[in-house]
């Protein structure tokens, strides 16, 4: 398993990044605003959130040959390219009303929540990923460790990403997606994707564990 994931983390981005770009460009009939948004949002999110979680907060750590501190420098494309591809597979048609926005948010939330939780469970089992949260300190299994944060970060991001892309599609369909509007909506989507899942995770960590969950937790201790 470790050798498979070790190969995947380098090969997948090289294959999936150009493929997802070309597929989204075809999906959007050459519309570069929508195409770039579909790829850039998950790539940027996967650099910012895990980058902070590893090298600033120290809650997560990658054990790979190529690292910058505790973070693998290609992680944004490992997550982002696969995410964009999964979203493309689930995409049916451009959003045309609020119902479509809600549907897109729910579908991508469920899709990313499931597959990324599964990936992190396998990465933990293979030793590529380490997570120093409360379930880890309590000696829980890999599934419980990942389920402590995964649904919030992966499912939460998926909901905002899916809904945000649908908003962009709706605006584009109504001829309102000018460059200033595009940049404003893109910035709002990324900001919400950074803040809301993190806030949800912190809130549930306070309720369940009595602390914010933003610092590594030691075995048999409450926090460092």
Secondary structure, DSSP 8 states (H G I E B T S, - for coil): -HHHHHHHHHHHHHHHHHHHHHHHHHHTTT-HHHHHHHHHHHHHHHHHHHHIIIIIS-SEEE--SS-BTTB-TTHHHHHHHHHHHHHHHH--S---SHHHHHHHHHHHHHHHHHHHHHHHHHHHHHTSEEE-SHHHHTT--HHHHHHTTHIIIIIHHHHHHHHHHHHHHHHHHTT---HHHHHHHHHHHHHHHHHHHHHHHHHHHHHHHSS-S-S---TTSS--
